[in-house]
Amino acid sequence: MPDLTEAVQLGNPLDLVDPVPDADCAVCVALGGQRAEARRLGDMTTVSDCNVEIRRHPHRP
Ligand SMILES: [Zn+2]
């Protein structure tokens, strides 16, 4: 049983390294562009959404 009185350090998920879009995938490249634009506008919600989409986008090995 872990000591639940200890503070859990979750950190800020927005500080995590952004996933790199696959340069060979048009969807990921578009998401990367959308993410850059959202960041420029300070729209971190969209930045986070784009990161999730890029991470989850399936590619053949
Ligand atoms: Zn992709």
N, CA, C, O and the ligand as a Tripos MOL2 file, in Angstrom:
@<TRIPOS>MOLECULE
protein
  245   243    62     0     0
PROTEIN
NO_CHARGES

@<TRIPOS>ATOM
      1 N           0.8580   -1.2060    0.0000 N.3       1 MET1
      2 CA          0.0000    0.0000    0.0000 C.3       1 MET1
      3 C           0.8810    1.2380    0.0000 C.2       1 MET1
      4 O           1.6510    1.4350    0.9400 O.2       1 MET1
      5 N           0.7940    2.0630   -1.0060 N.am      2 PRO2
      6 CA          1.6120    3.2780   -1.0470 C.3       2 PRO2
      7 C           1.1650    4.2910    0.0020 C.2       2 PRO2
      8 O           0.0030    4.3130    0.4070 O.2       2 PRO2
      9 N           2.0900    5.1120    0.4270 N.am      3 ASP3
     10 CA          1.8040    6.1640    1.3970 C.3       3 ASP3
     11 C           1.0370    7.2830    0.6860 C.2       3 ASP3
     12 O           1.6220    8.0460   -0.0830 O.2       3 ASP3
     13 N          -0.2450    7.3800    0.9360 N.am      4 LEU4
     14 CA         -1.0900    8.3450    0.2240 C.3       4 LEU4
     15 C          -0.9680    9.7620    0.7620 C.2       4 LEU4
     16 O          -1.5550   10.6910    0.2080 O.2       4 LEU4
     17 N          -0.2030    9.9310    1.8460 N.am      5 THR5
     18 CA         -0.0270   11.2850    2.3680 C.3       5 THR5
     19 C           1.0450   12.0370    1.5800 C.2       5 THR5
     20 O           1.1570   13.2590    1.6700 O.2       5 THR5
     21 N           1.8310   11.2820    0.8070 N.am      6 GLU6
     22 CA          2.8980   11.8950    0.0240 C.3       6 GLU6
     23 C           2.3020   12.6010   -1.2010 C.2       6 GLU6
     24 O           1.4350   12.0440   -1.8750 O.2       6 GLU6
     25 N           2.7600   13.8090   -1.4860 N.am      7 ALA7
     26 CA          2.2740   14.5230   -2.6630 C.3       7 ALA7
     27 C           2.7460   13.8100   -3.9230 C.2       7 ALA7
     28 O           3.9090   13.4210   -4.0260 O.2       7 ALA7
     29 N           1.8510   13.6440   -4.8640 N.am      8 VAL8
     30 CA          2.2120   13.0090   -6.1290 C.3       8 VAL8
     31 C           2.6360   14.1000   -7.1080 C.2       8 VAL8
     32 O           1.9180   15.0770   -7.3190 O.2       8 VAL8
     33 N           3.8020   13.9190   -7.6940 N.am      9 GLN9
     34 CA          4.3220   14.9120   -8.6400 C.3       9 GLN9
     35 C           3.9170   14.5200  -10.0590 C.2       9 GLN9
     36 O           4.5800   13.7040  -10.6990 O.2       9 GLN9
     37 N           2.8420   15.0990  -10.5350 N.am     10 LEU10
     38 CA          2.3820   14.7700  -11.8850 C.3      10 LEU10
     39 C           3.0530   15.6360  -12.9360 C.2      10 LEU10
     40 O           3.1980   15.2240  -14.0870 O.2      10 LEU10
     41 N           3.4590   16.8290  -12.5450 N.am     11 GLY11
     42 CA          4.0540   17.7380  -13.5140 C.3      11 GLY11
     43 C           2.9970   18.2840  -14.4480 C.2      11 GLY11
     44 O           1.8370   17.8750  -14.4020 O.2      11 GLY11
     45 N           3.4020   19.1950  -15.2810 N.am     12 ASN12
     46 CA          2.4860   19.7910  -16.2490 C.3      12 ASN12
     47 C           2.5880   19.0120  -17.5510 C.2      12 ASN12
     48 O           3.6510   18.9760  -18.1710 O.2      12 ASN12
     49 N           1.4750   18.3780  -17.9770 N.am     13 PRO13
     50 CA          1.5500   17.5800  -19.2090 C.3      13 PRO13
     51 C           1.9590   18.4030  -20.4220 C.2      13 PRO13
     52 O           2.4710   17.8550  -21.3990 O.2      13 PRO13
     53 N           1.7390   19.7060  -20.3700 N.am     14 LEU14
     54 CA          2.1090   20.5480  -21.5120 C.3      14 LEU14
     55 C           3.6130   20.7520  -21.5920 C.2      14 LEU14
     56 O           4.1320   21.2360  -22.5980 O.2      14 LEU14
     57 N           4.3170   20.3750  -20.5100 N.am     15 ASP15
     58 CA          5.7720   20.5060  -20.5290 C.3      15 ASP15
     59 C           6.4480   19.3070  -21.1700 C.2      15 ASP15
     60 O           7.6480   19.3310  -21.4440 O.2      15 ASP15
     61 N           5.6700   18.2590  -21.4080 N.am     16 LEU16
     62 CA          6.2450   17.0690  -22.0200 C.3      16 LEU16
     63 C           6.6950   17.4030  -23.4420 C.2      16 LEU16
     64 O           6.1780   18.3130  -24.0900 O.2      16 LEU16
     65 N           7.6650   16.6380  -23.8910 N.am     17 VAL17
     66 CA          8.1780   16.8540  -25.2440 C.3      17 VAL17
     67 C           7.0820   16.5390  -26.2590 C.2      17 VAL17
     68 O           6.4120   15.5120  -26.1620 O.2      17 VAL17
     69 N           6.9110   17.4170  -27.2150 N.am     18 ASP18
     70 CA          5.9070   17.1970  -28.2550 C.3      18 ASP18
     71 C           6.3040   16.0040  -29.1260 C.2      18 ASP18
     72 O           7.4860   15.8140  -29.4140 O.2      18 ASP18
     73 N           5.3300   15.2060  -29.5440 N.am     19 PRO19
     74 CA          5.6260   14.1450  -30.4970 C.3      19 PRO19
     75 C           6.0050   14.7590  -31.8460 C.2      19 PRO19
     76 O           5.4530   15.7820  -32.2520 O.2      19 PRO19
     77 N           6.9450   14.1250  -32.5240 N.am     20 VAL20
     78 CA          7.3800   14.6290  -33.8320 C.3      20 VAL20
     79 C           6.4860   14.0210  -34.9090 C.2      20 VAL20
     80 O           6.3740   12.7980  -34.9970 O.2      20 VAL20
     81 N           5.8480   14.8590  -35.7310 N.am     21 PRO21
     82 CA          4.9960   14.3140  -36.7970 C.3      21 PRO21
     83 C           5.8300   13.5180  -37.7930 C.2      21 PRO21
     84 O           6.9590   13.8930  -38.1110 O.2      21 PRO21
     85 N           5.2700   12.4200  -38.2820 N.am     22 ASP22
     86 CA          5.9230   11.6160  -39.3020 C.3      22 ASP22
     87 C           5.9190   12.3980  -40.6120 C.2      22 ASP22
     88 O           4.8590   12.7000  -41.1590 O.2      22 ASP22
     89 N           7.1090   12.7230  -41.1110 N.am     23 ALA23
     90 CA          7.2230   13.5530  -42.3130 C.3      23 ALA23
     91 C           6.6330   12.8860  -43.5460 C.2      23 ALA23
     92 O           6.3190   13.5610  -44.5270 O.2      23 ALA23
     93 N           6.4780   11.5560  -43.5030 N.am     24 ASP24
     94 CA          5.9260   10.8230  -44.6460 C.3      24 ASP24
     95 C           4.4090   10.6840  -44.5730 C.2      24 ASP24
     96 O           3.7910   10.1090  -45.4690 O.2      24 ASP24
     97 N           3.8060   11.2130  -43.5020 N.am     25 CYS25
     98 CA          2.3690   11.0690  -43.3130 C.3      25 CYS25
     99 C           1.6960   12.4390  -43.4260 C.2      25 CYS25
    100 O           1.9460   13.3330  -42.6170 O.2      25 CYS25
    101 N           0.8510   12.5870  -44.4290 N.am     26 ALA26
    102 CA          0.2040   13.8820  -44.6730 C.3      26 ALA26
    103 C          -0.6450   14.3240  -43.4900 C.2      26 ALA26
    104 O          -0.7100   15.5120  -43.1730 O.2      26 ALA26
    105 N          -1.2900   13.3720  -42.8440 N.am     27 VAL27
    106 CA         -2.1370   13.7030  -41.7010 C.3      27 VAL27
    107 C          -1.2970   14.2670  -40.5620 C.2      27 VAL27
    108 O          -1.6420   15.2870  -39.9650 O.2      27 VAL27
    109 N          -0.1980   13.5930  -40.2720 N.am     28 CYS28
    110 CA          0.6610   14.0370  -39.1720 C.3      28 CYS28
    111 C           1.3190   15.3780  -39.4940 C.2      28 CYS28
    112 O           1.4510   16.2350  -38.6200 O.2      28 CYS28
    113 N           1.7280   15.5540  -40.7380 N.am     29 VAL29
    114 CA          2.3350   16.8260  -41.1310 C.3      29 VAL29
    115 C           1.3150   17.9560  -40.9670 C.2      29 VAL29
    116 O           1.6510   19.0370  -40.4820 O.2      29 VAL29
    117 N           0.0580   17.6970  -41.3770 N.am     30 ALA30
    118 CA         -0.9980   18.7020  -41.2330 C.3      30 ALA30
    119 C          -1.2480   19.0060  -39.7600 C.2      30 ALA30
    120 O          -1.4240   20.1630  -39.3760 O.2      30 ALA30
    121 N          -1.2620   17.9590  -38.9420 N.am     31 LEU31
    122 CA         -1.4610   18.1600  -37.5060 C.3      31 LEU31
    123 C          -0.3070   18.9720  -36.9110 C.2      31 LEU31
    124 O          -0.5130   19.8090  -36.0320 O.2      31 LEU31
    125 N           0.9020   18.7130  -37.4000 N.am     32 GLY32
    126 CA          2.0580   19.4590  -36.9230 C.3      32 GLY32
    127 C           1.9230   20.9390  -37.2470 C.2      32 GLY32
    128 O           2.2650   21.8000  -36.4360 O.2      32 GLY32
    129 N           1.4170   21.2250  -38.4550 N.am     33 GLY33
    130 CA          1.2060   22.6180  -38.8590 C.3      33 GLY33
    131 C           0.1100   23.2760  -38.0380 C.2      33 GLY33
    132 O           0.2190   24.4340  -37.6350 O.2      33 GLY33
    133 N          -0.9450   22.5130  -37.8000 N.am     34 GLN34
    134 CA         -2.0670   23.0180  -36.9940 C.3      34 GLN34
    135 C          -1.6010   23.2870  -35.5630 C.2      34 GLN34
    136 O          -2.0050   24.2650  -34.9350 O.2      34 GLN34
    137 N          -0.7470   22.4040  -35.0670 N.am     35 ARG35
    138 CA         -0.2190   22.5540  -33.7080 C.3      35 ARG35
    139 C           0.6430   23.8140  -33.5970 C.2      35 ARG35
    140 O           0.5470   24.5630  -32.6250 O.2      35 ARG35
    141 N           1.4840   24.0340  -34.6060 N.am     36 ALA36
    142 CA          2.3530   25.2110  -34.5910 C.3      36 ALA36
    143 C           1.5210   26.4960  -34.6140 C.2      36 ALA36
    144 O           1.8280   27.4650  -33.9200 O.2      36 ALA36
    145 N           0.4720   26.4810  -35.4230 N.am     37 GLU37
    146 CA         -0.3970   27.6520  -35.5140 C.3      37 GLU37
    147 C          -1.1270   27.8820  -34.1900 C.2      37 GLU37
    148 O          -1.2450   29.0160  -33.7250 O.2      37 GLU37
    149 N          -1.6150   26.7980  -33.5900 N.am     38 ALA38
    150 CA         -2.3200   26.9020  -32.3080 C.3      38 ALA38
    151 C          -1.3830   27.4410  -31.2300 C.2      38 ALA38
    152 O          -1.7860   28.2570  -30.4010 O.2      38 ALA38
    153 N          -0.1370   26.9840  -31.2440 N.am     39 ARG39
    154 CA          0.8210   27.4560  -30.2410 C.3      39 ARG39
    155 C           1.0890   28.9490  -30.4340 C.2      39 ARG39
    156 O           1.2050   29.7030  -29.4680 O.2      39 ARG39
    157 N           1.1840   29.3540  -31.6870 N.am     40 ARG40
    158 CA          1.4200   30.7700  -31.9860 C.3      40 ARG40
    159 C           0.2880   31.6270  -31.4220 C.2      40 ARG40
    160 O           0.5070   32.7510  -30.9700 O.2      40 ARG40
    161 N          -0.9400   31.0700  -31.4580 N.am     41 LEU41
    162 CA         -2.1150   31.7830  -30.9770 C.3      41 LEU41
    163 C          -2.3230   31.6130  -29.4780 C.2      41 LEU41
    164 O          -3.2370   32.2020  -28.9010 O.2      41 LEU41
    165 N          -1.4650   30.7990  -28.8460 N.am     42 GLY42
    166 CA         -1.6010   30.5580  -27.4160 C.3      42 GLY42
    167 C          -2.7440   29.6120  -27.0730 C.2      42 GLY42
    168 O          -3.2080   29.5780  -25.9340 O.2      42 GLY42
    169 N          -3.1980   28.8420  -28.0630 N.am     43 ASP43
    170 CA         -4.2990   27.9050  -27.8670 C.3      43 ASP43
    171 C          -3.7310   26.5420  -27.4620 C.2      43 ASP43
    172 O          -3.5930   25.6410  -28.2900 O.2      43 ASP43
    173 N          -3.4040   26.4100  -26.1700 N.am     44 MET44
    174 CA         -2.7280   25.2040  -25.7130 C.3      44 MET44
    175 C          -3.6570   23.9890  -25.6820 C.2      44 MET44
    176 O          -3.1930   22.8490  -25.6630 O.2      44 MET44
    177 N          -4.9530   24.2330  -25.6760 N.am     45 THR45
    178 CA         -5.8940   23.1130  -25.7420 C.3      45 THR45
    179 C          -5.7550   22.4090  -27.0890 C.2      45 THR45
    180 O          -5.6780   21.1820  -27.1570 O.2      45 THR45
    181 N          -5.7250   23.2010  -28.1530 N.am     46 THR46
    182 CA         -5.5690   22.6200  -29.4860 C.3      46 THR46
    183 C          -4.1830   22.0060  -29.6520 C.2      46 THR46
    184 O          -4.0380   20.9660  -30.2940 O.2      46 THR46
    185 N          -3.1690   22.6430  -29.0810 N.am     47 VAL47
    186 CA         -1.8190   22.0730  -29.1330 C.3      47 VAL47
    187 C          -1.8310   20.6770  -28.5220 C.2      47 VAL47
    188 O          -1.2820   19.7320  -29.0890 O.2      47 VAL47
    189 N          -2.4600   20.5620  -27.3660 N.am     48 SER48
    190 CA         -2.5380   19.2780  -26.6760 C.3      48 SER48
    191 C          -3.3230   18.2600  -27.5080 C.2      48 SER48
    192 O          -2.9290   17.0990  -27.6120 O.2      48 SER48
    193 N          -4.4320   18.7060  -28.0970 N.am     49 ASP49
    194 CA         -5.2500   17.8150  -28.9340 C.3      49 ASP49
    195 C          -4.4310   17.2960  -30.1210 C.2      49 ASP49
    196 O          -4.4850   16.1120  -30.4540 O.2      49 ASP49
    197 N          -3.6780   18.1910  -30.7480 N.am     50 CYS50
    198 CA         -2.8570   17.7950  -31.8940 C.3      50 CYS50
    199 C          -1.7990   16.7830  -31.4570 C.2      50 CYS50
    200 O          -1.5230   15.8210  -32.1740 O.2      50 CYS50
    201 N          -1.2120   16.9990  -30.2870 N.am     51 ASN51
    202 CA         -0.2050   16.0580  -29.7920 C.3      51 ASN51
    203 C          -0.8050   14.6760  -29.5930 C.2      51 ASN51
    204 O          -0.1860   13.6670  -29.9280 O.2      51 ASN51
    205 N          -2.0200   14.6360  -29.0450 N.am     52 VAL52
    206 CA         -2.6940   13.3530  -28.8370 C.3      52 VAL52
    207 C          -2.9380   12.6780  -30.1790 C.2      52 VAL52
    208 O          -2.6880   11.4830  -30.3380 O.2      52 VAL52
    209 N          -3.4350   13.4620  -31.1530 N.am     53 GLU53
    210 CA         -3.7190   12.9020  -32.4770 C.3      53 GLU53
    211 C          -2.4460   12.3600  -33.1340 C.2      53 GLU53
    212 O          -2.4560   11.2810  -33.7270 O.2      53 GLU53
    213 N          -1.3520   13.1180  -33.0220 N.am     54 ILE54
    214 CA         -0.0910   12.6890  -33.6300 C.3      54 ILE54
    215 C           0.3970   11.4070  -32.9610 C.2      54 ILE54
    216 O           0.8450   10.4800  -33.6360 O.2      54 ILE54
    217 N           0.3110   11.3580  -31.6400 N.am     55 ARG55
    218 CA          0.7700   10.1550  -30.9300 C.3      55 ARG55
    219 C          -0.0620    8.9420  -31.3150 C.2      55 ARG55
    220 O           0.4660    7.8370  -31.4350 O.2      55 ARG55
    221 N          -1.3560    9.1450  -31.5100 N.am     56 ARG56
    222 CA         -2.2380    8.0050  -31.7440 C.3      56 ARG56
    223 C          -2.3430    7.6120  -33.2050 C.2      56 ARG56
    224 O          -2.8610    6.5410  -33.5200 O.2      56 ARG56
    225 N          -1.8560    8.4630  -34.1070 N.am     57 HIS57
    226 CA         -2.0470    8.1610  -35.5200 C.3      57 HIS57
    227 C          -1.2790    6.8990  -35.8900 C.2      57 HIS57
    228 O          -0.0680    6.8130  -35.6880 O.2      57 HIS57
    229 N          -1.9980    5.9200  -36.4350 N.am     58 PRO58
    230 CA         -1.3490    4.6430  -36.7460 C.3      58 PRO58
    231 C          -0.5040    4.7140  -38.0280 C.2      58 PRO58
    232 O          -0.8940    5.3540  -39.0050 O.2      58 PRO58
    233 N           0.6340    4.0590  -38.0090 N.am     59 HIS59
    234 CA          1.4900    3.9480  -39.1900 C.3      59 HIS59
    235 C           1.9430    2.5150  -39.3280 C.2      59 HIS59
    236 O           2.0770    1.7870  -38.3450 O.2      59 HIS59
    237 N           2.1730    2.1300  -40.5460 N.am     60 ARG60
    238 CA          2.7340    0.7930  -40.7590 C.3      60 ARG60
    239 C           4.1950    0.8290  -40.3800 C.2      60 ARG60
    240 O           4.8650    1.8360  -40.6090 O.2      60 ARG60
    241 N           4.7030   -0.2340  -39.8090 N.am     61 PRO61
    242 CA          6.1160   -0.2820  -39.4100 C.3      61 PRO61
    243 C           7.0640   -0.2980  -40.6030 C.2      61 PRO61
    244 O           8.2810   -0.3380  -40.4240 O.2      61 PRO61
    245 ZN          0.3500    9.9670  -39.2500 Zn       62 ZN62
@<TRIPOS>BOND
     1     1     2 1
     2     2     3 1
     3     3     4 2
     4     3     5 am
     5     5     6 1
     6     6     7 1
     7     7     8 2
     8     7     9 am
     9     9    10 1
    10    10    11 1
    11    11    12 2
    12    11    13 am
    13    13    14 1
    14    14    15 1
    15    15    16 2
    16    15    17 am
    17    17    18 1
    18    18    19 1
    19    19    20 2
    20    19    21 am
    21    21    22 1
    22    22    23 1
    23    23    24 2
    24    23    25 am
    25    25    26 1
    26    26    27 1
    27    27    28 2
    28    27    29 am
    29    29    30 1
    30    30    31 1
    31    31    32 2
    32    31    33 am
    33    33    34 1
    34    34    35 1
    35    35    36 2
    36    35    37 am
    37    37    38 1
    38    38    39 1
    39    39    40 2
    40    39    41 am
    41    41    42 1
    42    42    43 1
    43    43    44 2
    44    43    45 am
    45    45    46 1
    46    46    47 1
    47    47    48 2
    48    47    49 am
    49    49    50 1
    50    50    51 1
    51    51    52 2
    52    51    53 am
    53    53    54 1
    54    54    55 1
    55    55    56 2
    56    55    57 am
    57    57    58 1
    58    58    59 1
    59    59    60 2
    60    59    61 am
    61    61    62 1
    62    62    63 1
    63    63    64 2
    64    63    65 am
    65    65    66 1
    66    66    67 1
    67    67    68 2
    68    67    69 am
    69    69    70 1
    70    70    71 1
    71    71    72 2
    72    71    73 am
    73    73    74 1
    74    74    75 1
    75    75    76 2
    76    75    77 am
    77    77    78 1
    78    78    79 1
    79    79    80 2
    80    79    81 am
    81    81    82 1
    82    82    83 1
    83    83    84 2
    84    83    85 am
    85    85    86 1
    86    86    87 1
    87    87    88 2
    88    87    89 am
    89    89    90 1
    90    90    91 1
    91    91    92 2
    92    91    93 am
    93    93    94 1
    94    94    95 1
    95    95    96 2
    96    95    97 am
    97    97    98 1
    98    98    99 1
    99    99   100 2
   100    99   101 am
   101   101   102 1
   102   102   103 1
   103   103   104 2
   104   103   105 am
   105   105   106 1
   106   106   107 1
   107   107   108 2
   108   107   109 am
   109   109   110 1
   110   110   111 1
   111   111   112 2
   112   111   113 am
   113   113   114 1
   114   114   115 1
   115   115   116 2
   116   115   117 am
   117   117   118 1
   118   118   119 1
   119   119   120 2
   120   119   121 am
   121   121   122 1
   122   122   123 1
   123   123   124 2
   124   123   125 am
   125   125   126 1
   126   126   127 1
   127   127   128 2
   128   127   129 am
   129   129   130 1
   130   130   131 1
   131   131   132 2
   132   131   133 am
   133   133   134 1
   134   134   135 1
   135   135   136 2
   136   135   137 am
   137   137   138 1
   138   138   139 1
   139   139   140 2
   140   139   141 am
   141   141   142 1
   142   142   143 1
   143   143   144 2
   144   143   145 am
   145   145   146 1
   146   146   147 1
   147   147   148 2
   148   147   149 am
   149   149   150 1
   150   150   151 1
   151   151   152 2
   152   151   153 am
   153   153   154 1
   154   154   155 1
   155   155   156 2
   156   155   157 am
   157   157   158 1
   158   158   159 1
   159   159   160 2
   160   159   161 am
   161   161   162 1
   162   162   163 1
   163   163   164 2
   164   163   165 am
   165   165   166 1
   166   166   167 1
   167   167   168 2
   168   167   169 am
   169   169   170 1
   170   170   171 1
   171   171   172 2
   172   171   173 am
   173   173   174 1
   174   174   175 1
   175   175   176 2
   176   175   177 am
   177   177   178 1
   178   178   179 1
   179   179   180 2
   180   179   181 am
   181   181   182 1
   182   182   183 1
   183   183   184 2
   184   183   185 am
   185   185   186 1
   186   186   187 1
   187   187   188 2
   188   187   189 am
   189   189   190 1
   190   190   191 1
   191   191   192 2
   192   191   193 am
   193   193   194 1
   194   194   195 1
   195   195   196 2
   196   195   197 am
   197   197   198 1
   198   198   199 1
   199   199   200 2
   200   199   201 am
   201   201   202 1
   202   202   203 1
   203   203   204 2
   204   203   205 am
   205   205   206 1
   206   206   207 1
   207   207   208 2
   208   207   209 am
   209   209   210 1
   210   210   211 1
   211   211   212 2
   212   211   213 am
   213   213   214 1
   214   214   215 1
   215   215   216 2
   216   215   217 am
   217   217   218 1
   218   218   219 1
   219   219   220 2
   220   219   221 am
   221   221   222 1
   222   222   223 1
   223   223   224 2
   224   223   225 am
   225   225   226 1
   226   226   227 1
   227   227   228 2
   228   227   229 am
   229   229   230 1
   230   230   231 1
   231   231   232 2
   232   231   233 am
   233   233   234 1
   234   234   235 1
   235   235   236 2
   236   235   237 am
   237   237   238 1
   238   238   239 1
   239   239   240 2
   240   239   241 am
   241   241   242 1
   242   242   243 1
   243   243   244 2
@<TRIPOS>SUBSTRUCTURE
     1 MET1         2 RESIDUE 1 A MET
     2 PRO2         6 RESIDUE 1 A PRO
     3 ASP3        10 RESIDUE 1 A ASP
     4 LEU4        14 RESIDUE 1 A LEU
     5 THR5        18 RESIDUE 1 A THR
     6 GLU6        22 RESIDUE 1 A GLU
     7 ALA7        26 RESIDUE 1 A ALA
     8 VAL8        30 RESIDUE 1 A VAL
     9 GLN9        34 RESIDUE 1 A GLN
    10 LEU10       38 RESIDUE 1 A LEU
    11 GLY11       42 RESIDUE 1 A GLY
    12 ASN12       46 RESIDUE 1 A ASN
    13 PRO13       50 RESIDUE 1 A PRO
    14 LEU14       54 RESIDUE 1 A LEU
    15 ASP15       58 RESIDUE 1 A ASP
    16 LEU16       62 RESIDUE 1 A LEU
    17 VAL17       66 RESIDUE 1 A VAL
    18 ASP18       70 RESIDUE 1 A ASP
    19 PRO19       74 RESIDUE 1 A PRO
    20 VAL20       78 RESIDUE 1 A VAL
    21 PRO21       82 RESIDUE 1 A PRO
    22 ASP22       86 RESIDUE 1 A ASP
    23 ALA23       90 RESIDUE 1 A ALA
    24 ASP24       94 RESIDUE 1 A ASP
    25 CYS25       98 RESIDUE 1 A CYS
    26 ALA26      102 RESIDUE 1 A ALA
    27 VAL27      106 RESIDUE 1 A VAL
    28 CYS28      110 RESIDUE 1 A CYS
    29 VAL29      114 RESIDUE 1 A VAL
    30 ALA30      118 RESIDUE 1 A ALA
    31 LEU31      122 RESIDUE 1 A LEU
    32 GLY32      126 RESIDUE 1 A GLY
    33 GLY33      130 RESIDUE 1 A GLY
    34 GLN34      134 RESIDUE 1 A GLN
    35 ARG35      138 RESIDUE 1 A ARG
    36 ALA36      142 RESIDUE 1 A ALA
    37 GLU37      146 RESIDUE 1 A GLU
    38 ALA38      150 RESIDUE 1 A ALA
    39 ARG39      154 RESIDUE 1 A ARG
    40 ARG40      158 RESIDUE 1 A ARG
    41 LEU41      162 RESIDUE 1 A LEU
    42 GLY42      166 RESIDUE 1 A GLY
    43 ASP43      170 RESIDUE 1 A ASP
    44 MET44      174 RESIDUE 1 A MET
    45 THR45      178 RESIDUE 1 A THR
    46 THR46      182 RESIDUE 1 A THR
    47 VAL47      186 RESIDUE 1 A VAL
    48 SER48      190 RESIDUE 1 A SER
    49 ASP49      194 RESIDUE 1 A ASP
    50 CYS50      198 RESIDUE 1 A CYS
    51 ASN51      202 RESIDUE 1 A ASN
    52 VAL52      206 RESIDUE 1 A VAL
    53 GLU53      210 RESIDUE 1 A GLU
    54 ILE54      214 RESIDUE 1 A ILE
    55 ARG55      218 RESIDUE 1 A ARG
    56 ARG56      222 RESIDUE 1 A ARG
    57 HIS57      226 RESIDUE 1 A HIS
    58 PRO58      230 RESIDUE 1 A PRO
    59 HIS59      234 RESIDUE 1 A HIS
    60 ARG60      238 RESIDUE 1 A ARG
    61 PRO61      242 RESIDUE 1 A PRO
    62 ZN62       245 GROUP 0 **** ****
